[in-house]
Amino acid sequence: MVTQQKQVRDLQEGGYVMMDEAACKITHYSTAKPGKHGSAKARVEGKGVFDSKKRSFSQPVDAKIRVPIIERKQGQVISVESDTVAQVMDLDTYETITISTPSDADLSPEDSIEYLEMEGQRKIV
């Protein structure tokens, strides 16, 4: 998996982090002051980018954590196979890929879309 390491204190809401081996978007970040015999702790809550599950963790702010490298790409819809599947052409490489579509998306051929890609997983945003 393509990741880089960051300290927990460098995370921000709206950023990405690996939780339970899944890429998650940070929805809430809070810190607790250091106590008499301890270091400051951070609590991070997130939602899975590709599976939409809620996850959270709590660690010291100076701990290192893995951050996924998620690419944001542009594409064009070639055809809509069903309500849940569409064929999309990547506008950079001209590669044709099949992506599952969100239930609220109203796609038609020739539409320009933006999608996220990481390790072969793709999601239309």
Secondary structure in CASP SS format (residue, H / E / C, confidence):
PFRMAT SS
TARGET T0000
AUTHOR 0000-0000-0000
METHOD secondary structure of the structure
MODEL  1
M C 1.00
V C 1.00
T E 1.00
Q E 1.00
Q E 1.00
K E 1.00
Q E 1.00
V H 1.00
R H 1.00
D H 1.00
L C 1.00
Q C 1.00
E C 1.00
G C 1.00
G C 1.00
Y E 1.00
V E 1.00
M E 1.00
M E 1.00
D C 1.00
E C 1.00
A E 1.00
A E 1.00
C E 1.00
K E 1.00
I E 1.00
T E 1.00
H E 1.00
Y E 1.00
S E 1.00
T E 1.00
A E 1.00
K C 1.00
P C 1.00
G C 1.00
K C 1.00
H C 1.00
G C 1.00
S C 1.00
A C 1.00
K E 1.00
A E 1.00
R E 1.00
V E 1.00
E E 1.00
G E 1.00
K E 1.00
G E 1.00
V C 1.00
F C 1.00
D C 1.00
S C 1.00
K C 1.00
K E 1.00
R E 1.00
S E 1.00
F E 1.00
S E 1.00
Q E 1.00
P E 1.00
V C 1.00
D C 1.00
A C 1.00
K E 1.00
I E 1.00
R E 1.00
V E 1.00
P E 1.00
I C 1.00
I C 1.00
E E 1.00
R E 1.00
K E 1.00
Q E 1.00
G E 1.00
Q E 1.00
V E 1.00
I E 1.00
S E 1.00
V E 1.00
E C 1.00
S C 1.00
D C 1.00
T C 1.00
V E 1.00
A E 1.00
Q E 1.00
V E 1.00
M E 1.00
D E 1.00
L C 1.00
D C 1.00
T C 1.00
Y C 1.00
E C 1.00
T E 1.00
I E 1.00
T E 1.00
I E 1.00
S E 1.00
T C 1.00
P C 1.00
S C 1.00
D C 1.00
A C 1.00
D C 1.00
L C 1.00
S C 1.00
P C 1.00
E C 1.00
D C 1.00
S E 1.00
I E 1.00
E E 1.00
Y E 1.00
L E 1.00
E E 1.00
M E 1.00
E C 1.00
G C 1.00
Q E 1.00
R E 1.00
K E 1.00
I E 1.00
V C 1.00
END
